[in-house]
Amino acid sequence: MNEKTRFIQFAEDLRQEVINSSNGGRDREDGEGDSFREDEFTRLMIEYLSEAGELEDGEVCYHRSRGIKINGYSINQDQDNLNLFVSIHTQQIPPVTITKQDVETAFRRLINFFKQAIKGYYQFLEEASSAFDMALHIHDLKNKLSQIRLYLFTDGRTTLEVKKHITIENIICSFHIWDIERTYRCLSSGKQRETIEINFESQYGVAIPCLPMPGSNSDYMAYLAIIPGDILYQIYADYGSRLLERNVRSFLQARGKVNKGIRQTILHEPHRFLAYNNGISATAEAVELTDLPGGGKAIKYARDLQIVNGGQTTASIYQAVKKDKANVSDIYVQAKLSVVDQEGVNEIVPLISRYANNQNKVSEADFSANDPFHIKIEELSRTIWAPAVDGTQRQTRWFYERVRGQYLEAKGRESTPAKKKAFATVHPTSQKFTKTDLAKFENTWNQLPHLVSRGAQKNFVEFTVRLSKRGHIEVDETYFKRLVAKAILFRSAEKIVQAQQFGGYRANIVTYTLAYLSHKTAQYIDLDAIWKQQSISSAIGDAIALVSRQVHQSITNTPEGRNVTEWCKKEDCWKTIQALDIELPAEFLKELIPLKRATQHHKGID
């Protein structure tokens, strides 16, 4: 299959995934003239870019008015960086061209929303809507924001590649266009992220003096350097957590606080920072050197730069400037840069990361994608057949995508169109699920909806940490089948809640509804029966619909008028839902597992 054919196939697979996850793409009932499919397309793009390290999660939140359109947003942990998303979803195959004018119009509508939001636009919106929450949240943060990133997502091709930064209310706004081609390149490159390329001379005005490793027959090259603090700050400001992609602890960065010792040195003894700090270890795929006027070498350019140890040092310098207005011009950081070519990057770089972090104990669970837990689930997903349903003899499999892009890669390996079609029949996209999906299913079942509500990536972090603390879990055929049953339960609940037309907060309502049912039934919902039927019963569906209405009423009636989305991330919200006294349908209760089967049913799934 040539590259063009693979690209068209990727676009079609994305279209089908949007259709499947949006329950057929039924038109909106809220009068805003759009479709659920655009919401699902936006959600998938947020998911892709979160895994690529471009975002830290995001909320889908559609709102459109005269001269205004927005599809979602995200705010970083420190509440000073805002990302706004707008989508142009064409649903056309092959992808059509999105004109420069269309792109400019979409960005203009997004900018108009932001300008109105900081002026108090929430006052003109329905209080029970997610758009109200979004506009209110942005308004409350208007004096804290230091950076805004405006994203355009589209399944078409764009002709506008670069758009210059602008300033709004003294806040720098940058533009980021993710069309179908850029998304395809990112997901098909095997790296699941865009490569960072830095030209130190053109971007930061100076090359980095270095001392090259003496020549040897090694399969890598190394350089020792001292990086000025203000340069390191600028690099992190530009690339953020994408710099930490290969760091075994990068996914835990959001959990920890900035090191107090590092902060104190930055603020009070910056001239001693080099003496006190261990520095950073970094890797790159390639570098370009330049000669210094007085002799010696300097690093002019680096491709695929990654900080594998020293992420906290880098982030602490950034936070000191942003939060404490620290002057870091007197700070210098020692750095070891190992250059490993593309052939050795996947083998050597993880080992550099592991050993560079060896001075502080690193849990094996930190290597999340390669954890034996996930590898075993992947193996089982390739061998276990789901029962045939609806009177047919055709059986299918549930495809676990441990690493983003595995599904398309496996499908692409089939040699003929007929075989590709057969692969899609056996592995329908509606039965594909990812690591973040798994974490969502499990944490919902284990009654942690407030963690699920924090977003796919943050929830996965929490799931990974809890998985490590629980110790060994027997991942066998029974575990896998019950995991799939939880997936069926969750995805069925999404469709039921969507049909209720609550007008927003679907993700929150779904996880809280199922967590409530899990709690009230002591997890006696018959997962084995769901696996055998590959669907939920009408009684379970009725219970979900009933509970979802009560959950919606509860979460939108927040204490002291709090932001609903933020309220759902709090454990107190879950405690409030737990306290609800909902009389569950009799038919639903009849289907619960009898007590004599309870012990066997719960084995290995908690």
N, C-alpha and C positions, 0 to 999 in steps of 0.2 A: 504494500500500500504506500503510495507516495505521500508527500507532506500535505499537499492540497486536499487529498482525500481524507487524511487523518484529521485535518482541521475542520472540514465539513462534518465529519462524523462526530467530532467533539461538540460542535455547535448544535447538532441534532440531539445528542445525548443530553446536553444541558437543557434544551427545550423540553425534552420528555421528562427530565427530572423535575422541572418546574411544574409541568402539567400534573404529574403524579402527586407531588407534595402539596398541590393546591386543590386537591379533590376535584380535578377536572376543570379547574379555572372558572368556577361559576362567577357571574358578574356580581359586583358589589351591590348591596341593598341600601347603602347609605346615601345614595343620590350624588355621590361625588364623581360618577362617570368613569371609574377605573375598574380594575379587576383584581381578584385575589392573586392572579398569576404574577403581577408586578411586585406584590409584597413578597412572594416566594422567591422571585428572581433576586430581589434586594437581599433577602435573608441568605440566600446561597452565596452571593457575592461577599457579604460580610463574613460569612463562614470561611470562604476561600482566603480572603485577605487576612483574617485573624490567624489562620494556620500559616500563612506566608510571613507573619510577623509585621505586616503593614498596619494592622489595627489591634486593639486590645478588646475585641468584641464590639457589639453595637446593638441598638434597638431598632427594629423596623417600626416606623411610625409614619403612615401616609397622611398627608394633608395637602389640599389644593384649594386655592382661592384665586381671585383676580390678581394676576401678576406674581403669584406665589405658588411654589411647589416644593415639597420636601418628602423624601421617602424613608428617612431614618437619621439617627444620630448616635454619637457616643461621646462620653466625657472621660478623660483619664482619671486615675486614682487621686491625683493631686488637685483635680478640679480646675486646672488652668489651661488645658488644651481641649478644644472642641472640634469634633469631626461632624460634618453634615453631609448627607448623602442624597443624591437625586438620581433617578433611574429613567432611562429611555429604553423601554422593553418592546421590541418590534415583533418578536415571535416568528421571524421570517428566516427561511432556509432556502438557498444559501444566504448568509448574512448580507444585509444591505448597507449602503454607505450612509452614515449620519453626517449631515453637512456641518460645516463650520458654524453656520447660522443657528442650526438646531442646538449645537453644543453651547454656543454663547447664550442662547435663550434659556436653556436649562440652568446654567450657572447664574444668570441674572435673576431668575425666579428664586433660586436658593439664597442668593445674597439678599434679595428683598425680604425673604422670610427672616433671616438673621437680623436685619435692620429693624424690622417690625417687632421681633421678639424682645430685643433689648429695650424697646420703647414701651413694652407692656402689652404686647399683642394677646397674651393669655386672657386678658379681660374681655375679649370679644369672642372667646371660644367656649364651648360647652364644658363645664367643670368636670363632668364624668368621662371626658374623652382623653385618650393618650396624647393627642395633640396639645391639649391644655397643659398636661404635665410637662411635655417637652418644652413648650414656650415659657412656662413658668420657671423651669429649672435653668434655662438659658438666661432669663431675665435676672434671676437671683445671683448668677455667677458673672454678670457683665463686668464687674469691677475686678474680678480675679483673673479673667482670661488674658493670656499672653500670646496665644497662637490659635488660629483657626485653619483647618484643612477642609477644603471643599472637594468632594468626590463625585464624579460622574460615572455611573455604571451603565453599560449598554451591551446588548447582545448583537449590536451592529458594528460596523467598522467606522472609525473616525478619521478625519483628515487633519484635525488640529492636534498636534503632538505636544506642543509646549505653550503654556499660557503664563505670563509673568505675574509675580506676586502683586497684590495690592494691599492697601492699608485701610481699614475701617475702624473708626473711633480709636485710632492709635494701636490697633491690633493687626498684626501681620496675617494676611490671608493667602494661603497657597492653593493651587489648583492641581487636581490629580485625576487624570482620565484613565479609566480602566474599560477598554472596549473588549470585544470578543477575541481579538488577536492577541492583545497583551495578556489577557487571562489565560488563553491557550498556551502561550509561551511559558508563563509562570508555572502552570500545572503540568505541562508535558516535559519540562526541563529535567525532571527527576530530583529537583532540589526543593520543590514546593515553596519557593520564595524567589524574589527578584535579587539578582546579584548586586551587591554594593560595589560601585566603582568610584574611587576617590582620586582626584587630581589635586594634590596638596598645594601645588603652586597656583593653579588657577582658582581654586575654591577658597583657599585660606591664606594665600599670599606668601607661602614659605614651604620649602621642602624640609623634610625631617632628617637632620644629620644622623648618620648611623655608622656602626662598625660591623662590617660583614664577617661572617664565620669564615675561618681559613678554609681554603679549597679542600674538598674531600670527595670520596666516592659515595657519599650518603644520598638517599633518595629524597632529600629535602635540603633547603638552604635556610639559614637563620641570620637575623640581624639584631643587634642591640642598639637601642635608641633612647633618647630622653625627649619626651613630648611636653611642650608647654601646656600648662593647665587650661589656658584660654582656647587653645586649639582643640584639646580633648573635649572641652565643653561644647564648642561649636559642632564638632563631629557628632556628639550625642544628641545635640539639639536638632540636627538635620536628619539623623537616622534612627534615633531612639532604640527601642528594644530589638530592632532588626540586627543591630550589631552583636547581640547576645544569642543569636539563633542556635549556635552550636554549643553554647555554654550549658553544661549539664544541669545547672541550677537556674537557667534563664527563666524557666516557667514558674519558678518559685519567687522571682523577684517581687511580684506583687504582694506576697505574703509578709515580707520582712520590712522592718523599719530601717531607715538610713542609719548606718553605723555612727554612733555618737562620738566615738573616738576620732574617726575620720573628720567628722564635721567640726569638732573642736580644734583640730589641727588646722583645718582650712581657715577658720575664722580668727584664731588667735596666734598661730605659729606657722603661717603659710611657708616661710622660708625654710622650715625644717621638714616639710612634707616629704621631700625626696629621701631624707634620712629615716623617717618613721615608717613609711609605707612600702610594702613589698612590690608595688608596681603592678603591671598587667602582663598577661601572656596573650598573644594574638596570633591568628593565622591568616594567610592570604593564598590565593591561587597563583597570583603572579604579581611582581613588582617591577617598576621601572626606576632606575637610579639616575642621578645626575651628578656631575662633578661640582664640588664646592670651590669658590674662588681661591681660598687659601689652601686647597688640597683636601683630600678626603671625599667621601661619598655621602649622598643624601637620598632619601626615598621621595621621589617625585610623584609616583602613581602606585596605587594598590588596587588589585581586583579581588572581589569577594573577601573583603576584610571582615574578620570575626574576632571578637574578644571572648576567649575561652576561659580566662580566669582574670578577675579584676573588674567584673561587672559592677560590683557594689562600689568600688573606688570611683569608677567612671560616673555612675549614677549619683553618687554623693557630691562630686564636684558640680554636676549639673544642678542638683537640688540646692546647693549652697548659693549658687548664683541666682537661681530663680526665686527662691524663698527668702534667703537672707541677704540678697544683694551683695554677696561677697565679691571681693576683687581677687581673681585667681591668676593675675598676671605674674605673680612671684612664685607660683607653684609649678613644679616640674615632676613628671611621672616617668619612672623607668619602664621600658617596654622591651619584651622579647618577641620578635616577629618571626614565625616559622612559615616558610613558603613551601607549599605542597601542591603539586600539579593536579589536574583534574582526575587522573587515573588513581592517585593515591588518597584523594581527599576523604572518601567515605571510610577508608580503612585507618588512615593515620590520624586524622583530625580528632575523631572521638577518643582515641587513646591519649593524644596530647591533652585533650580536655579532662579526661579522667585523672591522669597523673598530675596535671597542673593544679588540680583541686585536691590532691591527695593529702595536703597538710591539714585540711579540715575534712572530717568524715563525710563521704557522699553516699547516700543510700542508693542501692541498686535500682530502687524505684524511680530515681531521678532520670534514668534512661528509659522514659516511659514507653516510647513506641516499640522499643526492643525488649521490653519486659516479658518474661516467659508467659505471664498471664495473657497478654495480648497476642503473642505468637501462637499460643495454644488455641485461642478462640478463632484466630485466622485459619489454622489447620482444620478445626472442626467445621468451619463454615464451608470449606471446600469439599467436604466428604458427606455431610449429613443431608439427607433428602427430606424436604417437608412433605407431609401427607398430601395426597391428591384430594382435591375438594370439588364441589359442585358437580359430582357425578362423572368427572373425567378420570382418565388414567394418567394424566400428565402430572409429573412431580417437578418441583422446583427446589432451588436452594436459596438460602439467605446469605448474601455475600458480605463478609466483614472486611471493610477497607481499613486495614491497620495503618497504612500510609496513603495519603491522598494521591489519587491517580492510579491506584492498583486496578480498579475496575476497568477503566479505559485501556490500560496497558494489557490486561488479560484479554479483553475483547479484541484489541488490535492485533494480538498474536494469531488470531484465527485467520486462516489463509484465504478463504473465499467468502463472498457475500452470504452464501447459504449458511456457512458455518458461523458467521457473525450473528446472523439472525437466530440460529439455534442457540448460541450462547446467551443472547438477550432473552430468549424464551425460558431457558433454564434459570437464568439469573436476572429477573426483571429489575429495573432500576427502583421500583417501589419496594424491593426487598434488599436493597443495599443499605448498610448502616456503617457509621464511622466511629472513631474513638470517642468523640464528643457526644455522639448519639448514645453510645453505650453508657457513658457517665450520666447522661440525662435520664435514661431509663432506670438505672440502678439507684441513683440518688433520690429519684421520685418514689420508687418502691420502698426505699429505706427511710422514707419520711423526712427528707431534707429539701423541701420545695424552696426554701429561702436561699439555699445554695444554687439550685437550678436556675432560680430567677436572676442570679448575678451574671448570667451569660454563659455561652458554650465553653469558652476557654477557661474562665475562672472556675466554673463548675468542674471541668476536667482536672484542674489543679487540685481542687479539694478531694475529688474522687481518688486521684493518684496518691495523695498523702494518706487518706483513710485506708486505701488498699495496702499501703506499706505498713501501717500500724496494725492492721488485722492479721498480718502474717500470711501463712500459706492458705490458699483457697484451692480446693480441688476443682479444676476446670475439666469436666468430663461431659459426656453426651447429655446427661440430665441437666447439668448447669446450662449448657448451650441452648437446649430446647426451652428452658424456662426463661432464659434471657430473651429469646425470640418472642416468647409469649408476652413478656413485658413490653417489647417493641410494638407488638400488635395492639396491646392494650393502650399504649400511649398514642399511637397513630390513629387509632379508632376514636380516642377521646378528642384528638385535634379536630377531626371531622364533625363530631357531635357538637363541640363547643363552637366551632365555626358556624354551624347551622343555627345556633341560638341568636346570632346577630347582636352580640353584646356591644359591638362598636369599638373594641380595643381590648388589650391585655389578654389575648388568647393564650399566649405562652404561659403567663402567670396562672391563669384560671385552670389550664390543663394540669400543670404539675401540682397545684394545690388541691384540685379535685381528686386526683388519683392518690396523692399522699394521704388525704383524709380517708378515702376508702380503705387504703392499706392499713391505716391506723385503727379505724373503727372495726375492721374485721380481723385484726391481729394477723394480717397477711394470709388469710385463709381463702382468698380468691383462688379458684382452681386454675392454676397456670397450665397444668397438664392438659386440661380440657381445651383451653384456648389454643395450645399447640396442635392438638389433634384436629380441631375444626379450622385452624388457621384464621380464626375470627372470634370476636366476642359474641356472647348471646344477647338476645334482645333485652333480657333482664338486666345484664350488666350495663347495656346502653342506656336503659331507663334510669338506672341508679346514677350514672355519670351525668346525664342531663339534669336530674333533680339536684344533685350536689353542686353542679357547676353554677346553677342559678343562685344558690345561697352563697357560694364562694365569691361570685361576682359582686353581689350586694355587699358582702363584708369587706372585700379589699378596696372597693371604691368609696367606702365610708371610713376614711382613714382618721386616726387620732389627730386632732388639731389641724385638720386640713392638709396633711402631709402629701407630698408627691407620691402617687400610687405606685409607680414603678420602683422608686427607692424604698417605699414601705414594704413591698413584697420581698425585698432582699434582706429584711431583718428577721431574726428569730422570733421576735415579739409578734410579728405578723402570723407566723406559723402557730404560735401559742394561741392566738386569737381564733384561728380557724379550727384548731384542735378542740377548743371549748364549745364549738357550735353543736347544738343538739338537733341533729337531723334524723328524722325517722326514715330509715332506709326501706325500700319496697320489699314486701314479703317474698315475692318471686326471686328477687336477688338473694335474699338471706337463705332461701332454700337451696341455692346452688353452691353455697360455701362448702368447703371441705369438711367432712365429718371429723370429729375429734380423734377418732381412731386412726385416721390417716395423717393427722397434723404433723407429727414428729417426722415421718418419712418425707413429707412434702417440703418441710422447711430445711432439710439437710442440704448444706452446701450452697445456699443461695443468700444468706444474710451476711 
